[in-house]
């Protein structure tokens, strides 16, 4: 098959895949989540298989332990998270007032300079309104899951279908990979297989490693901020850990929010320094011990590329898009690198 026909084939395949995802994005979430769980747990399944345990029994054991851990974490974490989120939403206007009172003298100078009346009041009201709306929306998420009929049905579907998808995918994983290998075009089989191996290494190394990094940082920040006495420290710490799926992003956001809350809470520089020190210590541990151990040096993805992929996926396909964003970004990175190598070997480049 010539280059033109290969290009037509892969472009058509890509278009069909994207069309399928776009058409069924409303129902794909539990399936994508289930496939992701199966992919993440597959190495453990292989390990138990090496111990001569049947694949079905190993799947049931691993999936049961995984679900028990997830449910236990949800039971332990959701109540305090909900309490702190509701309390933060209620106190947000007073925090904004306090913060604004500290900057009001400077805004007076700005107001006199630009000669506009009520500039500080309008900006203050806009900030308070937007912050309160955002926090109220977050605190209402749990209520919408419990009280909204459609949302409740979707949530129940998710928690029922996702484990089923994960179970069947783990059982059939080897058969599915063998089938994919069998249908690959024979003339490009070795090249495609090599690319798939590189993509799998990139995705597995980053996703499994970065999820563990995010979990470690979330627990570290939540516990440390709570022990230090920061209001909403548990909520801020876990949020920083979740956002750390994008390297540096979660810790930076958590640092800024924590410093502001610490300053409003006490007004003491030493307390602000302690809170900031927690995040600097967390970054030191991540950069020198946690990330090198869990991710390694060769499979990382650039933070800006991850951020763009997550934002693009969320804008196009919502939560489903965000779930598939990192694998797509890793795949695109490997394919782009392959294309550059091919270009450098071409007569056009030389």
N, C-alpha and C positions, 0 to 999 in steps of 0.2 A: 504494500500500500504506500503510495507516494505521500509526501508531506502535506499536500493540499487536502487529500482525503482524510488523513489523520486529524488535521486541524478541524475539518468539518465534523468529524465523528465526535471529538472531545468537546467542541463548542456546543453541539446539539445535546450531548449527554449532560453537560453543565446546565444548559437552559431547561431541560426536562426536570432535573433535580431541583433547581431553584423554583420552577413553576409548581412542582409538587409541594414543596415546603410552604410556598406562599398561599396556595389554595387550601391547605389543611393545617395552617398554623394555629387555628383555634382549638384543635383537638390533639396536637402533637406533643404538648407539654409532658403528659405522663409517659409517653413513649420515649421521648428524648431523655427524660430523667431516668427511666428504667434502663435504657441502653447505657447511659453514663455510669450508673451504679454497677452494671454488669462489667463494663470496661475497667472500672477502677478496682473491682474485686477479683478480676480474672487471674492476676498473679497468685493470689492466695489459693484459688481453685487449682492452679497448676501444682502448687506446692503440696496440697493434700493429695492430688492425683499421683504424685511421685511416691507417696506413702501407701499406695495401693488402695486408697479409699475410692469408692464408686463416685462418679461425677454427680449423680443425683443426691446422694447422702452428703457429699461435700458442699453442694450448692445449698441444700436446706440448712446445714450447720452454719455456713458463713453468712447467709442471708438473714437467718434468725438472730445471730449475734449482732449483725449490723443494725437491724431494725430495733432490737432491744436498746442498743446504745443510742440510736437516734431518738427513740421515744423517751428514754431516761433524760437525755439532754434537754429535750423539749419541755418535759415536766419540770425540770430544775430551773431552766432559764427563762421560759416564757412569762411566768408570774412576775418576777422582779423586773423584767424588761417592760412589761405592760404597765406596772406601777410607775416606774421611772419615766416612761414615755408620756403617760397621762399627766403626771406632776409637772414635767417639763413644759408640756403644752399649756398648762394652766398658769405657770409662772413666767412664761416667755415674755409677755408684755411688761411685767415689772423689771425683768432683766434688761429689756431694751430701754426702758425709762432710765434705769440706773446707768447703763452704758452711755446713753445719750446725754445725761446730765454731766458726765465727765468731759464730753467733747463739745458741749454746747458753747463754751466760751470761744473755742476755735471757729465754730460755725458762725458765731456773731461777726467775727472778723471777715469770714468769707461773704456773709450776707451784706456787710457794709461795702465790701469790695465790688461785688457784682450789682449792688443796689437793687436787690429783690426782697420783697417783704414775705415774711412767714416761710422763708426757705427751710429753716431748720425744722419747723413744725410739720411741713408737708413731707419732708424726707423722713422724719421720725415716724409719722403716721403710716407712711408707705412701708417702711421697714417692719414696723410692728404688725401691720396687717398681713404682709406676706409671710413673715416668720410664723405668726400664730396660725395662719391658714395651713402652712406646710406641716407644722407639728400636729395640728388637729387632724389633718388628713392621715398622718402616720398613726396617731393613737386610735383612729377609727378603723384601722385595717382589721384588727381583731374582731371588732363588733360587726364589721361587714361580713367576715367569714362565718360568724355565728348566727347573724340575723338575716342576712340576705339570702333569699331562697335560691336564686341562680348561683350566687357565689358559693353557698353551702353545698349545692349539688356538684359544682365543679371541684370544690375542695375534697369532697367525699370520693368523687371519681378519681381524683389524683392519688389519694392515699390508698385506694383499692387497686387501681390499674397499675400504678408504678411498680409495686412489689411483684405483681404477676409478670409484667414485662421483663423485669430484672431476672426473675426465676427462669423463664423460658429462654431468655437470651444467654444466661449462664450455662444452661443445659446444652443448648445448641450452638454455642460459640465456635467450637472446633469445626462443626459441620458447615456453619455459615462461612467461615474463613476459607474452608476447602472449596466450597461452591464458588466463592468470589475468585479464588485462584484459578478455578477451572474455566471460568467464562472470560478471563482476561484475553485480549487479542494475542494470538500466538507469536506474531511477528515482533511484538513489543513486550513480550511477557517478562523478560529479564529486567528491562529498563523500568517497567511499571512496578515490578516486585521490589526492586531496589528503592524506588521512590516511596512506595508504601512502607517499607521498613524504616526509612529515614523519617517519614511523617509520624509513624507510630512511636518511634523513639523520642521525637520532639514533643508530641502530645503527652505521652505517658510520663516522660520525665518532668515536664512543666506542670501539668495538671495535678498529678498525684503529689508531686513535691510542693507546689505552691499552695495547694489545699491544706497540707500539713503545716506549712509555714504560717498560713493565715490563721489556722486553728490555734497554733502555739502562741502567736502574737496576740490573738484575741483573748485567750485565757490569761496570758501574762499581763496585758494592759488592764483587763477588767479587774483582776485580783489586786494588782498594784495600786491602781487608782482608787479602788474602794478602801483598801487598807490605809492609803494616804489621807482619806477623808474627803475626797472630791465629790461634790454632789453630782449625781448621775454618772459617776465614774464607771459603774458596771455597764451601763448602756453605751457610753462613749467608747469604752475599751473594746467591747464586742463589735461595735460598728467599725472601729478602726481595724480590727482583725479581719472582718468580712471584706472591707475595701482593700485590704492588703493583697487580694488576688492580683491587683495591679501593683507591682513593686514600688515602694516609696510613697505611693498615693495615699494609702490608708493611714500610714503613720503620720504623714504631713497634715492630712485633714484632722486626724485625732489630736495632734499636737496643737494646732491652731484653736480648735474648739475647747480643748481642755485648759489651755492657757487663759482664754477669755473667761471661761466659767470660774477658774481658780481666782482670777483677779476680781471678778464681781462678787465672789463668795467671801473673800477675806480682805482683799486690797493689800495684802502683805507680799512683798517681793520674794521673800524666802519661800513662801508656799508656792508661788508661781514657779520658782526655780526648781522646787522639788518635783512638781508635776511635769515640767519640761524635761527634767533629768530622767524621768521614767521612760519617756519616748526615746531620748537619746541612747539610753541603756538598751532599750529594745532594739533599736537600729543597729547598735554595736553587736548584740547577740545574733541578730539576723544575718548581718553581713559577714561575720567572722566564724560563726558556728552553725546556726540553724540552716540557712540557705545553702551553703556549700555542702553540708551533709545530706540534705534532703533533695536538692535539685542538681547540684553539681555545677560545673562551669561551662558546659558545652551545649546545654539544651535550653538556655534561657531565651525569652522573647523580650524585645525592647518594650519598656513600659508605655511609650507613646503609641506603639503599634497595638498593644493590648487595649489601651484606653480607646483608641479609635474604633477597634473591632467591637468592643462592648457597646459603645455609643451607637455605632451604625447598626449593629444587630438589634439593639433595643428599639431604635427608631423605626426599623423596617418590620420587625416581627415580634416586638414585645419581649416577654420573658423567654420565649422559645429562641428568639434571635440571640439573646444574651447567653443562653446555655450553649449554643453552637458557635458562638463568636470566636472563642479561643481555639477550638479545633480547626475552624475555617482559617483563622489567622496563621496558625502553625502550618497548615497545608499550603496556604498561599506563599508563605515564606520559603518553604522547601521547593515549591514549583518555580518560584521566582529565581532562587539560587540556581536551580537546574537550567532554567532558560538562559541565565547569564553565562553559565559554563558552556552551554551549546553555542551561544553567540560568539564567545571568545575562541571557540574551536572552528568557527565558520570561515569561509573564504571572504565573506563581507568584512569581518573584523580585521582579518590579516591583510 
